[in-house]
Amino acid sequence: MTKVAWTTSISALLVLFLALPAAAQWGAIQSGADALRRGKEAEKQQQQQQQQQQPTKAYEGSARPDDKITGVSTAPMTYQVKIRSFSYTIPAGWRLERGNPAGSKDEREDIIFMKPGTTCGFSIQWHQYVPSFPRKANVDASYKSAMEEKAIGKYISVKRRDQDSKEGIIGWETIETAEKGSGGFQRIQWNCWDPQNYMYTFVAHCEPKDFNANRSEMQRIIDSIKFAR
């Protein structure tokens, strides 16, 4: 087709389109938009199928409570955090959601486990303070404050929780009430310090509706934490 003939054909089509009634013009535009939308939906479905086909490791599962299969442990797992010399045990039916369960040099990286099918979780954090920070005075003051908060209904239980180990671990444990728990959760929490002025925060938590049914299991996780002797 010559350039002149091609130009003439395009012009003729344009004239015919403009000559169509307004309703017909809108129908042509709408048909094009529908085709574009169907193409995007097909592309999205293809991407979802590809994601579903990729294998998921136990520590890369989503945190959806309704997902009871992906990455869930079938037996209790004990992890050794050699970088900070402690261990802990996670029951069967839980899975790792974030972080390296054996610890990381990056103190900003939390370790987080979840129990699919519930709102239960367990997290580990640690951070080093300057050598001059008075760890014992901090523990004594925090324990005293927690005891006062227990008197006004924030905690079910408050106790000193030290551990006889070469690290000289000192700390306190609290269990929140449903009425005054933080952020809509009830927590079993152990805060402790080692002689290098690292502060550790171990928290087992869930929404109040799940607390009674899972309290003993969450307490076992906290009780499983052992620093090297």
N, C-alpha and C positions, 0 to 999 in steps of 0.2 A: 504494500500500500504506500502510495507517495505521500510526502509530507502534507501536501495540499489536501489530498483526499482524507487523510487521518484527521486533520484539523477540521475539515468540513463535517466529518462524522461526529466528532465530539461536540461541535457547535449544534448540530441537529439534535443530538441527545439532550443537550442542555435546554434547547428550546422546547423539546417535548416535555421535559421535567417541569419547566416553569409553566408550561401550558396546562399541566394537570391541575385538577381542583385542589384546594387547600387540604382537604381530607386525604386525598391520595398522596400528596407530598408528605404529610405527617406519617402516613402508613409506611412509606418507603424509609423515612428516617427511623421510625420505631423498629422496623425490621432489622435495620443495621445495628441499632442499639441492643436488640435482643440477641443477635448473633454474637456481638462482643461480650455480653454478659455470660452467655453460655460457654464461650471460650475461656473466660476467666474462671468460671466454676469448674470446668473440666481440668484446668491446670491446678487449681487448689486441691481437688480430689486426688490427682496424681501425686502431688507433694505429700499429702497425708498418707497415702498408701506406701510411699517410699519410706516415710518415717516409721510406720508400723512394721515394716519388714526388717528394719535395722535391729540387731540384737541389743538388748538393754542390760547393762551390768547391774549388779545388786546395789551398787552405790550411786546409780544414776536414775533411780526410779522417781516418778512424780510423787507429790505429797497428797494426791487425792485420797480421801478416806475410803472411797468406794473401790479403789484398786487394791485387791487383796491377794494378788498373785505376783506381780513383777518384783523380783529382787528380795522377796521375803525369806528370811532364814528359816530352815526347818529344824534347827537344833540350837541350843545356847552357844553363843560365841564369846570367847574371852580374848580381849585385845590387850597387847602390851605396848604401852606408850613409852618407849625406851628413852626418847628425848627428854622426858620429865620423870621417868622412873616410877610409873604407876600402871596398874592394870584395872580393868573393869569387865563385867560380863553382861551381855545383852541377851535376853530370853529369846526363845524361838517365837516366830510370828512378828518380829520387828525387822526393820531394814534401815540401812544407812541412806540418809537423804543428802548430806553435804559434808565435805571435808574428808580428810584422811583419818580413818579410825585408829591408826597407829601414831597419829600426831604429826605436826608440821612445824618447821622452824618459824613459819609466818604466824605470829601470835594473833593476827587479825582473822585467821581462818578457824571458825568454830567447827566443832564436830556435832552433828545433829542426826539423831535417829527418830523414826516415827513408827507407830504401830498402826498399819492400815486397817480400816474398818472402825477406828476410834479417833478421838482427838488427842491421844496420848503422844508425848514426845519426850526426848531426853537430850540434853545439850551439855557440852563441855567447853569452857573457856579458861584461858589463863593469861596473865599479864605480869610482867616484872616491874616492880617499883624500885626507886632509888635505894641504895644501901642504908641511908639514914632514916628511911621511913619506919616508924615504930610499930611493927607488926603486932606485937603482943598487946600494946595499948589499944590498937585498933580492934583486935578481937575482943578484948575485955569490954570496950565501950559499945561495940556492936551487939554483943550478947546482952548487955544490960539494957540497951534500947529495945531489943527484940522482946525481952521479958516484960517490959513496960507495955509494948504493943500487944502482947498476948493478953494482958489485963483488960484491954479495951476491945478485944474480940477479933484482932487481925490474924492471930495464929491459934491453931489447935495445940501445937506443941513447940517448945523451944528448949534446946539443950546444948551444952558444950559438947563438941565432938572433936577430940584430939586423937591422934594415932601414934602409938608407940613404935616409931621407926627411926632409922638413921637420919631421916630428913627432919625429924622434930616437927611433925605436922600439928598445927593448932588451928581450931576453928569452931564454928557453931552451926547447928542444923535447925531449920524452921519448917513447919508444915502450916500452910495457909488455910483459913476458913473459906467456905464458899461465899459467904456474904462480903468479906473484905479482901478477897484475893486480888492480885494485881492483873489488870487487863482482861478480866473475865475468865481467868484461869485459876486453878488451885495448884500450888507448887510444893514439892518436897525439895528443899534446897540445902546444899552443904557448901558453905564458904570456908575456905581454909588457906593457910599460908605455910610456905616452907622456909628454911633458914636463908635461902637466897633471895628472899622477899618476892617470890612469885606468889600471886594470889590466884587461887583456883575457884571457879564457880561451877558446881555440878547441879543441874536442875532437871528433875522429872516432873512433868506437868500434864494437865489435861483440863478440859472444861468440867465444871462441877457435876454435870450429868453423868460423866464417866468416872468420877473420882472413886466412889465407894467400890465399884466393881474392879478397879485396877490399882487401888492403893497399895495392896500388899506386893504386887509385882513391881511397881515403881520403887517401893521401899527396898526391895531386894536389889534393884540396880544400884541404888545409892550405897547400900551396905556392901556391895561387891567391890567397891573401889578400894584398892590396896596400894599403898606406897611401899617401895622396896625397903626392906629392913637392912 
